[in-house]
Amino acid sequence: MNAHQLWFVKPHEVEIREQHLPALLSNEVLVKNLYSAISAGTEMLVYRGQLPADMPLDETLAGLGQQKISYPLPYGYACVGQIEAAGDSVAPDCVGKTVFSFQPHASHHVCTIDAVIPVPQRIDPKEAVFLANMETAVNLVQDGNPRVGERVVVLGQGIVGLLTSSVLAQFPLACLYGVDAIAGRRSLSGRSGVQATFDPDSDNDIKMLQEKLNVGEPYGGADVVFELSGSPVALNLAVDLCAYSGRIVVGSWYGTKSAEINLGERFHRNRITIVSSQVSSIAPELVGRWDKARRFSVVWDMIKTCRPAQFVSHTLPFTKASEAYQLLDQSPRDTTQIILDYQSQF
């Protein structure tokens, strides 16, 4: 059969192509997608041509394999659909089940049965499509290791920032603050559980935030700062807000972007730690007790608790995918999470 797949043709241009799917092998399934989520972080780097050309898209995802960053290419990693057919060695009762898969945007795809993740009952497919980003949020919080009574700041209230804030809101923190330049995202932060939000472009807002954190006073500052804005210059603000021996957790992937970072003054004298957090692996200190299956079980619990579909700003038909990327590129102030819907077209 044929599938309709999204392809990144060149920077700032995508198109839907009809592609023939291979016959099922004995351990494979055919999945018809219901929804897929567009990543406003990594996917926009692909859309804008801002990814390093000499590295694989993601070595840990079977749907992307060792594929290099070279146009044209399919991309995406957050699909929810239903199994329509199964190979001979796959249990036949899996047909009809709703599953999540780390696959590029497409109406249908073929993959091995162990490459799909069953969606638990009572989780709506439109909530399940957040599995990838919620796993990122859980991983970030594990790497940040917030403790009782700590002061925490999340820089960036895009979808990953909102989900991370939602998870952090489950902790008994002294305070939880969000920072974002976009007013609409700051207003959404209240739903995630942050106590107050601030505009990084406002000197008054940053002064207020520093006062709330007691920056400059003994034992003042944020114990943990999460940098999720996608802007390397935000690291300077993270350093300015961070407490003595505090942690800055960097979850943004900057692609080819770089910025000058002040590692003198506060950073050097305050023994600040900068942690790289990336969801493809589990932190070395946890691997003896945690695997991906255990983390996914927590992620599903967080999806039930945090209800991430409340942050969806647009649901568009798959056939209008080009409009979705233009929205994210040209009108980021009007978007948080865009979902592609396949149900009425194929």
SERO-4910 file (N, C-alpha, C, O; in steps of 0.05 Angstrom, whole numbers):
BEGIN
 pado doro    nc1    nc2    nc3   cac1   cac2   cac3    cc1    cc2    cc3    oc1    oc2    oc3
  Met    A     17    -24      0      0      0      0     18     25      0     42     23      4
  Asn    A      5     48     -5     20     73     -5     14     89     20     -8     87     32
  Ala    A     33    105     29     29    123     51     35    151     42     50    156     23
  His    A     23    171     56     29    199     51     48    208     73     42    208     97
  Gln    A     72    216     65     94    223     84    102    252     81    101    264     59
  Leu    A    109    264    103    119    291    103    149    291     99    164    276    112
  Trp    A    158    308     80    186    310     74    195    339     77    182    358     68
  Phe    A    218    343     90    232    369     90    249    370     64    269    357     62
  Val    A    240    387     46    252    388     19    278    405     19    298    397      8
  Lys    A    277    427     33    299    445     36    292    464     59    269    464     68
  Pro    A    310    481     69    302    499     90    277    515     83    276    528     61
  His    A    258    516    101    233    530     99    214    519     78    197    533     68
  Glu    A    217    494     71    199    482     52    194    452     59    213    436     61
  Val    A    168    445     62    160    417     66    139    410     46    125    427     35
  Glu    A    137    384     40    116    375     22    108    347     30    122    333     44
  Ile    A     83    339     22     73    312     27     77    296      2     68    303    -19
  Arg    A     90    273      6     96    255    -17     82    228    -12     79    219     10
  Glu    A     73    217    -34     62    190    -33     84    170    -36     99    170    -56
  Gln    A     87    152    -17    109    132    -18     98    104    -14     79    100      1
  His    A    109     85    -29    100     57    -26    113     44     -1    137     47      3
  Leu    A     96     31     15    106     18     39    114    -11     32    101    -24     16
  Pro    A    135    -21     45    143    -49     40    123    -69     52    108    -62     70
  Ala    A    123    -93     41    107   -114     53    116   -120     82    140   -117     88
  Leu    A     97   -128     98    104   -133    126    122   -158    129    117   -179    117
  Leu    A    144   -155    145    159   -178    153    145   -191    177    126   -180    187
  Ser    A    154   -214    185    139   -229    205    137   -215    232    118   -219    247
  Asn    A    157   -198    239    156   -184    265    148   -155    262    153   -139    281
  Glu    A    135   -148    240    128   -120    236     97   -115    237     81   -134    235
  Val    A     90    -90    241     62    -82    241     58    -57    223     77    -42    218
  Leu    A     34    -55    213     26    -31    198      9    -13    216    -11    -22    227
  Val    A     17     12    219      4     30    237     -8     53    220      5     65    204
  Lys    A    -34     58    225    -47     82    213    -48    103    234    -60    100    256
  Asn    A    -36    126    228    -34    147    248    -60    162    252    -76    166    233
  Leu    A    -65    170    277    -88    187    284    -78    216    288    -90    234    277
  Tyr    A    -56    219    303    -45    245    308    -14    243    308     -3    222    313
  Ser    A     -1    266    302     27    268    308     32    297    317     18    315    310
  Ala    A     52    300    334     59    326    346     84    337    333    103    322    328
  Ile    A     83    362    326    107    376    315    124    387    338    113    400    356
  Ser    A    149    381    337    168    392    357    176    420    349    187    424    327
  Ala    A    170    439    366    177    467    360    206    472    365    216    494    359
  Gly    A    220    453    376    249    456    380    265    443    358    274    457    339
  Thr    A    269    417    360    286    403    341    276    405    312    291    410    293
  Glu    A    250    401    309    239    402    281    242    429    268    247    431    244
  Met    A    240    450    284    244    476    272    273    481    264    278    497    246
  Leu    A    292    468    278    320    470    270    323    457    242    337    467    225
  Val    A    309    434    239    310    420    212    296    438    192    307    441    170
  Tyr    A    273    449    199    258    466    180    274    490    171    273    499    148
  Arg    A    290    502    190    305    526    184    333    520    174    348    539    167
  Gly    A    341    495    172    368    488    163    389    495    183    411    504    175
  Gln    A    383    492    209    402    500    230    414    476    245    425    480    267
  Leu    A    413    452    233    425    429    246    453    424    234    457    428    210
  Pro    A    472    414    250    498    407    240    495    385    219    481    365    224
  Ala    A    508    388    196    504    369    174    520    343    177    516    325    161
  Asp    A    538    342    196    555    318    198    547    299    221    564    283    229
  Met    A    522    301    230    514    283    252    487    270    245    471    282    230
  Pro    A    482    245    255    457    232    251    434    248    264    438    263    283
  Leu    A    410    245    253    386    258    265    382    248    293    379    265    311
  Asp    A    382    222    297    380    211    324    388    182    323    373    165    312
  Glu    A    411    175    334    421    148    332    405    128    349    407    104    345
  Thr    A    388    138    367    374    120    386    346    113    376    333     96    388
  Leu    A    336    126    355    309    121    346    309    105    321    322    112    301
  Ala    A    295     82    322    294     64    299    283     77    274    291     71    251
  Gly    A    263     95    278    250    108    255    269    127    240    263    133    217
  Leu    A    291    135    253    310    153    240    336    140    234    351    148    216
  Gly    A    343    119    249    367    104    244    392    121    244    395    139    260
  Gln    A    409    115    225    434    130    222    431    152    201    451    162    190
  Gln    A    406    160    195    402    180    174    416    206    180    413    218    201
  Lys    A    431    216    160    445    241    163    427    264    156    406    260    144
  Ile    A    435    288    164    419    311    160    425    322    132    443    338    128
  Ser    A    410    312    113    413    319     85    386    320     71    371    301     72
  Tyr    A    380    343     59    354    346     46    353    331     19    374    329      6
  Pro    A    330    320     11    304    319     26    305    297     47    319    277     44
  Leu    A    289    300     68    289    279     89    262    280    104    250    301    107
  Pro    A    252    257    113    229    256    131    239    260    159    262    254    166
  Tyr    A    222    271    176    230    275    204    205    277    221    182    280    211
  Gly    A    209    274    247    187    274    267    190    250    285    204    230    278
  Tyr    A    179    251    309    183    229    328    161    227    349    165    218    371
  Ala    A    136    235    341    115    233    361     88    227    347     72    245    341
  Cys    A     84    201    342     60    193    327     43    174    345     54    158    360
  Val    A     17    177    343     -2    159    356    -21    149    335    -33    164    321
  Gly    A    -24    122    334    -42    111    314    -52     84    323    -48     75    346
  Gln    A    -65     70    304    -76     44    310    -63     23    292    -59     28    268
  Ile    A    -57      0    303    -46    -22    287    -67    -33    269    -89    -42    278
  Glu    A    -62    -33    242    -81    -43    223    -75    -72    213    -94    -86    205
  Ala    A    -50    -80    214    -43   -107    205    -17   -115    219     -1    -98    228
  Ala    A    -13   -141    222     11   -151    236     23   -174    221      9   -189    207
  Gly    A     49   -177    223     64   -200    211     57   -226    224     44   -227    245
  Asp    A     67   -248    212     60   -275    221     68   -281    250     55   -296    264
  Ser    A     91   -269    259    101   -276    286     91   -257    307     98   -259    331
  Val    A     73   -238    300     62   -219    319     35   -228    328     19   -238    312
  Ala    A     30   -226    354      4   -234    365    -19   -220    350    -19   -195    349
  Pro    A    -38   -235    339    -59   -222    323    -77   -204    339    -90   -186    327
  Asp    A    -78   -207    366    -96   -189    382    -85   -161    384    -98   -144    396
  Cys    A    -61   -156    373    -51   -128    374    -65   -111    354    -65    -86    356
  Val    A    -77   -123    333    -91   -107    313   -114    -92    325   -130   -103    340
  Gly    A   -115    -66    320   -135    -49    331   -126    -34    356   -139    -15    365
  Lys    A   -103    -42    367    -92    -28    391    -81     -1    384    -70      3    362
  Thr    A    -84     18    402    -72     45    399    -44     45    409    -39     36    431
  Val    A    -25     56    394      3     55    401     16     82    395      7     97    378
  Phe    A     38     86    409     55    109    404     80     99    390     89     77    395
  Ser    A     91    115    371    116    107    358    133    132    352    122    154    346
  Phe    A    159    128    354    178    149    347    184    148    317    205    139    309
  Gln    A    165    158    302    167    156    273    162    183    260    149    200    272
  Pro    A    173    188    236    167    213    222    138    216    216    123    196    215
  His    A    129    241    211    101    246    204     93    232    179    106    235    158
  Ala    A     71    216    180     61    202    157     34    191    163     27    187    186
  Ser    A     18    185    142     -8    174    146     -7    145    157    -23    137    173
  His    A     13    131    148     18    103    156     48     98    158     64    112    145
  His    A     55     79    174     83     70    173     85     41    181     67     30    194
  Val    A    107     28    173    113      1    180    137      1    199    157     14    193
  Cys    A    135    -15    221    157    -17    239    155    -44    254    135    -57    252
  Thr    A    176    -51    268    175    -75    284    156    -72    308    152    -49    317
  Ile    A    145    -94    317    126    -92    339    139    -81    365    125    -68    381
  Asp    A    165    -86    369    178    -75    393    185    -46    390    196    -34    409
  Ala    A    180    -34    367    185     -5    364    161     12    371    162     37    370
  Val    A    138     -1    377    114     14    385    110     11    415    118     -9    427
  Ile    A     97     31    427     91     31    456     61     32    459     48     51    451
  Pro    A     49     11    472     20     12    476     11     35    492     24     42    512
  Val    A    -10     48    484    -21     70    499    -40     59    520    -58     43    513
  Pro    A    -36     65    545    -53     54    566    -83     62    562    -89     83    551
  Gln    A   -100     45    572   -128     52    571   -134     77    587   -120     84    606
  Arg    A   -154     92    578   -163    116    590   -145    140    585   -148    161    597
  Ile    A   -125    136    567   -110    159    558   -118    166    530   -114    149    512
  Asp    A   -128    189    525   -137    198    499   -113    199    480    -92    208    488
  Pro    A   -117    191    454    -95    193    435    -83    221    433    -59    224    428
  Lys    A    -99    241    437    -89    269    435    -72    276    459    -55    294    457
  Glu    A    -75    262    481    -57    265    504    -32    248    500    -10    255    506
  Ala    A    -36    224    489    -14    205    485      7    215    466     30    207    468
  Val    A      0    233    448     19    244    429     41    260    443     61    267    430
  Phe    A     37    266    468     57    281    484     78    263    497     95    273    512
  Leu    A     77    237    491     95    219    505    125    228    502    139    228    522
  Ala    A    133    235    478    161    242    473    169    267    489    190    267    503
  Asn    A    153    288    488    160    312    502    157    309    532    173    321    547
  Met    A    138    293    541    136    288    570    159    271    580    168    275    603
  Glu    A    169    253    564    193    238    572    216    257    575    232    255    593
  Thr    A    218    277    557    239    297    559    237    312    585    256    317    599
  Ala    A    212    320    592    207    335    617    215    318    641    228    328    659
  Val    A    208    293    642    215    275    664    245    272    666    256    273    688
  Asn    A    258    268    643    287    266    643    301    291    653    320    290    669
  Leu    A    290    314    645    302    339    655    300    342    685    319    350    698
  Val    A    276    335    696    272    337    724    290    317    739    301    323    760
  Gln    A    293    293    728    311    274    741    340    284    741    354    281    761
  Asp    A    348    297    719    376    307    718    379    332    736    401    336    746
  Gly    A    358    347    739    359    370    757    359    363    787    369    377    804
  Asn    A    346    340    793    345    329    820    336    349    841    350    355    860
  Pro    A    312    361    837    303    381    857    298    369    884    288    346    886
  Arg    A    304    384    904    301    375    932    280    391    946    272    412    938
  Val    A    270    380    969    250    393    984    259    422    992    281    426   1002
  Gly    A    241    441    986    247    468    995    265    484    977    273    506    984
  Glu    A    273    473    953    291    488    936    276    508    919    251    506    915
  Arg    A    291    528    909    280    548    892    288    541    863    311    535    857
  Val    A    268    540    845    272    530    818    261    551    798    240    562    802
  Val    A    276    554    776    268    572    755    269    557    728    288    542    724
  Val    A    249    560    712    248    548    685    249    570    664    230    585    661
  Leu    A    272    571    650    275    591    628    263    579    603    274    559    593
  Gly    A    242    591    592    229    581    568    204    567    576    204    547    590
  Gln    A    181    577    566    155    565    571    142    557    545    117    559    542
  Gly    A    158    546    527    147    531    504    136    505    515    134    501    539
  Ile    A    130    486    497    116    462    506    134    446    525    124    435    545
  Val    A    160    443    520    177    428    538    179    442    565    179    430    586
  Gly    A    182    469    564    182    484    589    157    482    605    158    479    629
  Leu    A    134    483    591    108    480    605    105    452    618     96    449    640
  Leu    A    114    431    603    112    404    614    131    400    637    124    387    657
  Thr    A    155    411    634    175    409    656    164    424    680    167    413    703
  Ser    A    153    447    677    141    462    699    118    445    712    115    445    736
  Ser    A    102    432    695     80    415    705     90    393    723     78    387    744
  Val    A    112    380    715    124    359    731    136    370    757    132    359    778
  Leu    A    151    392    754    163    405    778    142    414    798    147    414    822
  Ala    A    118    421    788     97    430    806     87    408    825     73    414    844
  Gln    A     94    383    819     87    361    837    105    359    861    100    344    880
  Phe    A    127    374    861    147    373    882    142    394    904    130    415    898
  Pro    A    150    388    929    147    408    951    170    428    950    188    428    967
  Leu    A    169    446    930    190    466    927    183    491    943    160    496    950
  Ala    A    204    507    948    199    533    961    185    551    942    167    566    949
  Cys    A    194    551    916    181    567    896    188    556    869    209    543    865
  Leu    A    171    562    849    175    553    822    167    576    804    144    584    804
  Tyr    A    186    587    789    181    610    772    188    603    742    205    587    736
  Gly    A    173    616    725    177    612    696    186    639    683    179    660    693
  Val    A    201    636    662    211    660    647    207    655    617    215    635    606
  Asp    A    194    674    604    190    672    575    184    700    564    171    716    577
  Ala    A    194    705    540    190    732    528    162    735    515    154    757    509
  Ile    A    148    712    511    122    713    498    100    714    519     98    696    536
  Ala    A     83    734    518     62    739    538     43    715    539     35    707    561
  Gly    A     35    704    516     16    682    515     26    658    530     11    644    543
  Arg    A     52    653    527     64    630    541     65    635    571     62    617    587
  Arg    A     71    660    579     71    666    607     44    662    620     41    653    642
  Ser    A     23    668    604     -4    664    615    -11    634    618    -25    627    636
  Leu    A      0    618    600     -4    589    602     10    577    626      2    556    636
  Ser    A     32    590    634     48    579    656     32    574    681     37    556    697
  Gly    A     12    591    686     -4    587    709    -18    560    710    -22    549    731
  Arg    A    -26    550    686    -38    524    685    -19    502    692    -27    481    702
  Ser    A      7    507    688     27    486    693     35    485    723     47    466    731
  Gly    A     27    505    738     33    505    766     55    524    776     61    524    799
  Val    A     66    540    758     86    559    767     73    581    783     49    587    779
  Gln    A     87    592    802     76    612    820     76    640    808     60    657    816
  Ala    A     95    646    790     96    672    777    114    669    752    132    652    751
  Thr    A    109    686    733    126    686    708    137    714    703    125    734    712
  Phe    A    159    715    688    173    739    683    183    741    655    188    721    642
  Asp    A    184    766    645    193    772    618    223    777    618    231    796    631
  Pro    A    239    761    604    268    765    605    277    792    592    299    801    597
  Asp    A    260    803    576    266    828    562    259    853    579    263    875    570
  Ser    A    247    848    602    239    870    619    258    873    643    260    854    659
  Asp    A    272    895    645    291    899    667    276    898    694    286    887    714
  Asn    A    251    909    695    236    908    719    228    880    727    230    872    751
  Asp    A    221    864    707    213    836    713    237    820    724    235    806    744
  Ile    A    261    824    712    284    809    721    293    818    749    301    802    765
  Lys    A    290    844    754    296    854    781    277    842    801    286    834    823
  Met    A    251    840    795    232    828    813    239    798    818    237    789    840
  Leu    A    246    784    796    254    756    799    278    753    817    279    735    834
  Gln    A    298    770    813    322    768    830    315    774    859    327    762    878
  Glu    A    297    792    864    288    798    891    274    774    904    279    768    927
  Lys    A    257    761    889    242    738    899    261    715    906    257    700    924
  Leu    A    283    713    890    302    692    894    324    699    914    341    683    921
  Asn    A    323    725    924    344    735    942    372    733    930    391    727    945
  Val    A    374    738    904    400    737    891    418    758    904    410    781    908
  Gly    A    443    751    909    462    770    921    463    768    951    482    779    963
  Glu    A    443    755    964    444    752    993    455    725   1000    455    707    983
  Pro    A    465    722   1024    475    695   1033    453    674   1029    431    678   1038
  Tyr    A    461    652   1017    443    629   1012    420    636    993    400    622    992
  Gly    A    423    658    978    403    666    959    408    655    931    429    642    926
  Gly    A    389    659    913    391    650    886    375    624    881    366    612    900
  Ala    A    373    616    856    358    592    849    376    568    853    399    568    844
  Asp    A    366    547    866    381    523    869    384    508    843    405    496    837
  Val    A    363    509    827    363    496    800    351    515    780    329    526    784
  Val    A    365    518    758    354    533    735    353    515    711    374    503    704
  Phe    A    330    512    698    327    496    674    328    515    650    311    533    649
  Glu    A    346    511    632    348    528    608    335    513    585    346    495    573
  Leu    A    310    521    578    294    508    558    284    527    537    264    521    523
  Ser    A    297    550    534    287    571    516    296    566    487    283    577    469
  Gly    A    316    550    483    327    547    456    346    569    448    355    570    425
  Ser    A    351    588    466    368    611    460    393    609    477    392    611    501
  Pro    A    417    606    464    442    603    480    447    627    498    459    624    519
  Val    A    439    651    491    444    675    507    430    673    534    437    687    553
  Ala    A    409    656    536    395    653    561    413    640    583    407    642    607
  Leu    A    435    628    575    453    616    595    465    638    613    470    633    636
  Asn    A    468    662    602    479    684    619    459    691    641    466    696    663
  Leu    A    433    692    634    412    697    654    412    674    674    408    679    698
  Ala    A    415    650    665    415    627    683    437    629    704    433    624    727
  Val    A    461    638    694    483    642    713    477    664    733    484    661    756
  Asp    A    465    685    723    459    708    740    439    701    762    440    712    784
  Leu    A    421    682    757    401    674    776    409    652    795    397    648    816
  Cys    A    430    637    787    437    613    801    451    618    828    466    637    831
  Ala    A    445    601    847    456    603    874    484    591    875    493    579    856
  Tyr    A    498    596    897    524    583    902    521    553    900    503    541    913
  Ser    A    538    540    884    537    511    881    510    501    869    503    478    873
  Gly    A    496    519    855    471    511    843    475    497    817    498    494    807
  Arg    A    453    487    805    455    472    780    440    486    758    417    495    762
  Ile    A    452    487    735    438    496    710    435    472    692    455    460    683
  Val    A    411    464    687    405    441    670    398    451    642    378    465    638
  Val    A    414    444    622    410    453    595    396    432    579    407    411    573
  Gly    A    370    437    573    355    418    557    352    427    528    343    411    511
  Ser    A    358    452    522    356    462    495    378    450    477    400    444    486
  Trp    A    370    445    452    390    437    432    392    461    413    373    468    400
  Tyr    A    416    473    413    419    498    398    426    494    369    427    513    354
  Gly    A    432    469    361    439    464    333    465    478    326    485    474    340
  Thr    A    464    495    306    488    510    298    490    537    311    510    552    307
  Lys    A    471    544    329    471    570    342    492    569    365    495    549    379
  Ser    A    504    592    369    523    594    392    521    623    403    510    641    389
  Ala    A    532    627    427    531    654    438    554    656    458    563    636    469
  Glu    A    563    680    463    584    685    483    572    683    511    552    695    517
  Ile    A    584    666    528    574    661    555    595    671    575    619    665    572
  Asn    A    586    686    594    603    697    615    609    676    636    592    671    654
  Leu    A    632    664    635    639    643    655    658    654    676    671    639    690
  Gly    A    660    680    678    675    693    699    656    701    721    634    692    722
  Glu    A    665    719    738    648    732    758    631    711    773    643    694    787
  Arg    A    605    712    771    587    694    787    592    665    782    593    649    801
  Phe    A    596    658    757    599    629    751    624    618    765    622    597    779
  His    A    647    631    762    672    620    772    672    619    802    681    599    814
  Arg    A    663    640    815    665    642    844    643    626    858    646    620    882
  Asn    A    622    620    844    599    607    857    597    577    852    578    564    860
  Arg    A    618    566    840    619    536    836    593    525    823    583    504    831
  Ile    A    583    540    804    559    532    790    564    508    772    584    507    758
  Thr    A    546    489    772    548    465    754    529    468    731    505    474    734
  Ile    A    539    464    707    522    463    683    519    435    674    539    421    668
  Val    A    495    425    672    489    397    666    476    395    638    457    410    632
  Ser    A    486    378    621    474    372    596    453    350    599    459    329    610
  Ser    A    428    356    591    407    336    595    395    329    567    385    347    553
  Gln    A    396    304    560    385    295    534    371    269    538    381    250    550
  Val    A    346    268    527    328    246    534    335    219    521    325    199    529
  Ser    A    353    219    501    360    194    488    373    174    507    372    150    501
  Ser    A    385    183    528    397    165    547    388    171    575    375    192    580
  Ile    A    395    154    594    388    157    622    414    165    636    435    155    630
  Ala    A    411    183    655    435    193    670    451    170    681    439    151    692
  Pro    A    477    171    679    494    148    688    489    140    717    490    116    723
  Glu    A    483    159    734    479    152    762    452    138    767    448    127    789
  Leu    A    435    137    746    409    123    749    408     96    735    389     81    739
  Val    A    427     91    717    424     67    699    423     41    715    414     21    704
  Gly    A    434     40    739    433     16    754    405      9    765    399    -13    773
  Arg    A    387     30    765    360     26    776    338     33    756    315     25    760
  Trp    A    345     48    735    325     57    716    331     47    688    354     47    680
  Asp    A    310     40    674    312     35    645    290     50    632    274     64    645
  Lys    A    288     49    605    268     64    590    240     56    598    222     73    600
  Ala    A    236     30    603    209     21    610    199     33    636    176     42    638
  Arg    A    217     35    656    209     47    681    203     76    677    184     87    689
  Arg    A    220     90    661    215    118    657    189    123    642    175    142    649
  Phe    A    183    106    622    158    109    608    134    106    626    114    120    623
  Ser    A    136     88    646    113     85    664    108    110    680     85    118    686
  Val    A    130    124    687    127    150    701    116    171    682     99    188    690
  Val    A    124    170    657    115    189    637     85    187    633     71    207    633
  Trp    A     75    163    631     46    159    628     31    170    652     10    182    650
  Asp    A     42    166    676     30    177    701     29    207    699      9    220    707
  Met    A     51    220    690     52    249    688     32    259    667     21    281    670
  Ile    A     28    244    645      8    252    626    -20    252    638    -36    270    633
  Lys    A    -25    231    654    -52    230    667    -55    254    686    -77    265    688
  Thr    A    -34    260    701    -35    281    721    -36    309    710    -51    326    718
  Cys    A    -18    314    690    -14    341    680    -32    349    656    -35    373    650
  Arg    A    -45    329    644    -63    334    621    -52    354    601    -61    376    598
  Pro    A    -31    346    586    -17    364    568    -33    374    545    -25    394    532
  Ala    A    -55    361    538    -71    371    515    -82    399    519    -90    412    500
  Gln    A    -82    408    544    -91    435    550    -72    456    537    -79    479    535
  Phe    A    -48    448    530    -29    466    518    -29    466    488    -13    480    475
  Val    A    -47    450    475    -48    450    446    -60    476    436    -82    484    445
  Ser    A    -46    490    419    -56    515    408    -70    512    381    -88    527    375
  His    A    -61    492    366    -73    487    339    -74    457    334    -55    442    340
  Thr    A    -96    448    322    -98    421    311   -105    425    281   -127    435    274
  Leu    A    -87    417    264    -90    421    235    -90    394    220    -77    376    229
  Pro    A   -105    393    198   -104    368    182    -76    364    171    -61    384    166
  Phe    A    -68    339    169    -41    333    159    -36    346    132    -13    354    126
  Thr    A    -56    349    115    -53    361     89    -45    390     91    -36    402     71
  Lys    A    -48    403    114    -40    431    118    -15    433    135    -11    453    149
  Ala    A      2    412    133     27    412    149     45    436    143     58    447    160
  Ser    A     45    444    117     62    466    110     54    491    125     71    507    134
  Glu    A     28    495    128     18    519    143     26    517    173     32    537    185
  Ala    A     27    492    183     35    489    211     64    498    216     70    512    235
  Tyr    A     82    491    198    110    499    201    113    529    196    130    541    209
  Gln    A     98    540    178    100    569    174     90    584    199    102    604    207
  Leu    A     69    573    212     60    585    237     81    585    258     87    606    271
  Leu    A     94    562    262    115    560    282    139    578    276    151    589    294
  Asp    A    145    580    250    168    596    242    163    626    243    180    641    252
  Gln    A    139    634    234    134    663    231    117    675    253    117    699    258
  Ser    A    102    658    268     84    668    289     88    652    314     68    642    325
  Pro    A    112    650    325    116    634    349    100    645    373     94    630    392
  Arg    A     94    671    372     79    682    395     50    671    396     37    674    416
  Asp    A     41    660    374     13    651    372     11    620    375    -11    609    372
  Thr    A     33    607    379     33    578    379     47    567    404     66    579    414
  Thr    A     37    544    414     52    529    434     57    501    424     79    493    419
  Gln    A     35    486    420     38    459    409     18    455    386     -6    460    389
  Ile    A     29    447    363     12    442    340     10    411    336     31    397    335
  Ile    A    -14    402    333    -19    373    328    -29    370    299    -46    385    290
  Leu    A    -19    350    285    -29    342    259    -49    320    262    -44    300    275
  Asp    A    -72    323    248    -94    304    250    -97    290    223   -100    303    203
  Tyr    A    -96    263    224    -97    247    199   -124    235    194   -128    222    173
  Gln    A   -143    237    212   -166    220    212   -186    226    189   -201    208    181
  Ser    A   -187    250    179   -207    257    159   -196    255    131   -211    260    112
  Gln    A   -170    249    127   -159    250    100   -152    223     88   -155    219     64
  Phe    A   -144    203    104   -133    179     92   -146    154    104   -140    132     96
***
